[in-house]
């Protein structure tokens, strides 16, 4: 079982910056709100929820429950600011063995390997949490993201036509990608 309070991982990005991964906690409230408030609209318009809504972000912190959602944050060690957020949402009932991954990386920290590092860490956490499968819903026109997930062992399971609707009413196709938590090659018999 993961020690949610003591958990820390450190990584170095392609530009040499050091980051720490840890779980979101109550004192992070303002830092998480700030990260999302500073994000340009074009960076957040494809997220499932309106992260500019401070009441919503406050509710995430107020209702922290690591058994339902594991919220991993990336912290820039130089500035001590939250620069990225990755969550592992546990499904319920008959799908309780499946987790859904969502990742957001702040604009100044993209294309440095941070998203891939966070994805790897979420996969490690899914294994420790005894999940069997992880899934991600990715907009079909986000080819680089699909390629990055494919490189981590995710398979394209289907395309959901017009599945995502932006605030302005424009629809987008979504690619459902899944991966076993333990790769078939790694499974022991």
Residue pairs with C-beta under 8 A, 6 or more apart in sequence:
1 128
2 66
2 125
2 128
2 129
4 23
4 66
5 23
5 25
7 22
7 23
8 20
8 21
8 22
9 20
9 21
9 22
9 121
10 18
10 19
10 20
10 21
10 77
11 18
11 19
11 21
11 114
11 117
12 18
12 19
13 19
13 109
13 112
13 113
13 114
13 117
14 111
14 112
14 113
15 112
17 76
17 77
17 78
17 109
17 112
18 77
18 78
19 74
19 75
19 76
19 77
19 83
19 84
19 109
19 114
19 117
20 74
20 75
20 77
21 72
21 73
21 74
21 75
21 117
21 118
21 121
22 72
22 73
22 75
23 66
23 70
23 71
23 72
23 73
24 32
24 60
24 61
24 64
24 71
24 72
24 73
24 85
25 64
26 61
26 64
28 61
28 73
28 82
29 57
29 58
29 61
31 81
31 82
32 57
32 60
32 61
32 73
32 82
32 85
33 54
33 57
33 58
34 81
34 82
35 81
35 82
35 83
35 85
35 106
36 44
36 51
36 52
36 57
37 52
37 54
38 106
39 51
39 52
39 104
39 106
39 107
40 107
43 107
44 51
44 52
44 104
45 166
45 167
46 139
46 142
46 164
46 166
46 172
47 102
47 104
48 102
48 137
49 56
50 56
50 167
51 57
51 104
60 69
60 71
64 71
67 90
68 89
68 90
69 87
69 88
69 89
69 90
70 87
70 88
70 90
70 122
70 125
70 129
71 85
71 86
71 87
72 85
72 86
72 87
72 88
72 118
72 121
72 122
72 125
73 82
73 84
73 85
73 86
74 82
74 83
74 84
74 85
74 86
74 105
74 109
74 114
74 118
75 81
75 82
75 83
76 83
76 109
83 105
83 106
83 108
83 109
83 114
84 103
84 104
84 105
84 106
84 109
84 114
84 115
84 118
85 103
85 104
86 101
86 102
86 103
86 104
86 118
86 119
86 121
86 122
87 101
87 102
87 103
87 122
88 99
88 100
88 101
88 122
88 125
88 126
88 129
88 131
88 134
89 99
89 100
89 101
89 102
90 96
90 98
90 99
90 129
90 131
91 97
91 98
91 99
91 100
97 131
97 132
97 133
98 131
98 132
98 133
98 134
98 135
99 126
99 129
99 131
99 133
99 134
99 135
100 134
100 135
100 136
100 137
101 119
101 122
101 134
101 135
101 136
102 136
103 115
103 118
103 119
103 122
105 114
105 115
105 118
115 148
116 148
116 151
116 152
119 148
119 149
119 152
120 152
122 134
123 134
123 152
123 179
123 181
126 134
126 181
127 181
127 182
131 181
132 180
132 181
132 182
133 178
133 179
133 180
133 181
134 154
134 178
134 179
134 181
135 157
135 176
135 177
135 178
135 179
136 149
136 154
136 176
136 177
136 178
137 160
137 163
137 164
137 174
137 175
137 176
137 177
138 145
138 146
138 149
138 174
138 175
138 177
139 145
139 164
139 172
139 173
139 174
139 175
140 146
140 159
140 172
140 173
140 174
140 175
141 172
141 173
146 156
146 175
146 177
149 177
149 179
150 156
150 177
152 179
153 179
153 180
153 183
154 177
154 178
154 179
155 177
155 178
155 179
156 175
156 176
156 177
157 176
157 177
157 178
158 175
158 176
159 173
159 174
159 175
159 176
160 173
160 174
160 175
160 176
161 173
162 171
162 172
162 173
163 171
163 172
163 173
163 174
164 171
164 172
164 173
164 174
165 171
165 172
166 172
